[in-house]
Amino acid sequence: MTPERKKLLQELAAKHGTPLFVIDHQVLRDNFKEFREKLPDVQPYFAVKANSHPDIIKTMFDLGSSFDVASIYEFKLVHEHIKDWPEKKRQDFIWDKIIYANTIKPAKVLAKLDQYKILVTFDNLEELKKIKQHAPNVGLVLRIRVPNTGSMVELSSKFGAHPGEAADLIAEAANLGLNVEGISFHVGSQCNNFDNYIQALNFASSIFKEAQLRNIEIGFLRDGKRIKVLDIGGGFPVKYTPDVKSFALLAKKLNSEIKRSFKKDDIQVIAEPGRFMVATACTLVTKIIGKSIRDGKTCYYLDDGVYHTFSGQVYDHQHYPLHAFKDGDLKVCATFGPTCDAFDTISLADELPEDLQIDDLLYAENIGAYTLASATDFNGFPEARVVSINQENGKK
Ligand SMILES: *Cc1c(COP(=O)(O)O)cnc(C)c1O
């Protein structure tokens, strides 16, 4: 981290207090730009669950992103932001700008969604029946089960129809008078095994072919032509550590495999990147509120922890190494959160100077995805304050 950036973070912490969660919108813009440049034929639907802060949604919308929501709360959050915006700013991509990509939707939610022009995913017959009854006007995307091997967060045990049953489910939808627009999958989050994508694309391509052979209608009409949605989901990895393969390599593989397996004019490719957009855009500043030596090891007690921004350690299986603003010889130290629970252990092996004092500040980078989103107020310790920097309108 540059000295200028360190100074800025310290100034922000002095002004707003800690724990402080800093969103750098320039990094959001850079990430979005990289995604579009490397996957030019893929429209990103930002997965709101990775970080649903309204400032992030606004910036993503300004950039031309569409959105993947997974609850009525997230739907409303996005809809509130986009509904009053000038029509000309909306890219009328497919339907509108939202896909509701939770395959399981309560009946009540479906009834609410029915009035909007959105896509929803499904992966089983019971859900189809529910959709028929409560939301017959939404667009449908069938989610298939694909290999999640080598991904940090596995999703295939819970979601996705078996590829062998996919064409039958699409036919069932047609029997119910519903139209399936396309196919989606998710290779698992933080995917470092790019074969997952290749296999998933092969499944999707085979299902499209099978549907065609069996005269099962799939796709939506645009200018009299039938187009199929190919939703390649999320999973795009972030380089938290040097061993993570590069997004550039993945993008290259995706572009060539999509070109090889599908006709360009037949499909509309969308993706649901979550982590990729937000992880590197956020930094946490936290304060040392206590210090002790236990079993010869220096222990720092911080005002943020595992029940709060560091919740990503539990739910997302990530680590966010802590760094000091002050220089000093690095030693293995323990870092704990503020609550009365020993589970609130951030790390038993953070490398920090041993002579830090109470009220000194620490920071953790790349902490934007699945962190704030899953923070609680357990034990009465509030979530981190959030500040945005480098917003387009110049607001700090
Ligand atoms: C969580 C999720 C995403 C986002 O995944 P990332 O790995 O963060 O890109 C996309 N689509 C669906 C359906 C999800 O559940």
The ligand as an SDF file (V2000), in Angstrom:
LIG
                    3D

 15 15  0  0  0  0  0  0  0  0999 V2000
  -23.4080  -15.9670   -4.9500 C   0  0  0  0  0  0  0  0  0  0  0  0
  -23.8940  -16.0680   -6.3460 C   0  0  0  0  0  0  0  0  0  0  0  0
  -23.2540  -15.3650   -7.3670 C   0  0  0  0  0  0  0  0  0  0  0  0
  -21.9820  -14.5900   -7.1620 C   0  0  0  0  0  0  0  0  0  0  0  0
  -20.9100  -15.4580   -7.0800 O   0  0  0  0  0  0  0  0  0  0  0  0
  -19.3970  -14.9180   -7.0380 P   0  0  0  0  0  0  0  0  0  0  0  0
  -18.6190  -16.1580   -6.8940 O   0  0  0  0  0  0  0  0  0  0  0  0
  -19.2760  -13.9880   -5.9080 O   0  0  0  0  0  0  0  0  0  0  0  0
  -19.1310  -14.2390   -8.3430 O   0  0  0  0  0  0  0  0  0  0  0  0
  -23.7740  -15.4480   -8.6350 C   0  0  0  0  0  0  0  0  0  0  0  0
  -24.8890  -16.1710   -8.8910 N   0  0  0  0  0  0  0  0  0  0  0  0
  -25.5420  -16.8590   -7.9370 C   0  0  0  0  0  0  0  0  0  0  0  0
  -26.7630  -17.6060   -8.2780 C   0  0  0  0  0  0  0  0  0  0  0  0
  -25.0570  -16.8360   -6.6340 C   0  0  0  0  0  0  0  0  0  0  0  0
  -25.6840  -17.5410   -5.6900 O   0  0  0  0  0  0  0  0  0  0  0  0
  1  2  1  0
  2  3  1  0
  2 14  2  0
  3  4  1  0
  3 10  2  0
  4  5  1  0
  5  6  1  0
  6  7  2  0
  6  8  1  0
  6  9  1  0
 10 11  1  0
 11 12  2  0
 12 13  1  0
 12 14  1  0
 14 15  1  0
M  END
$$$$
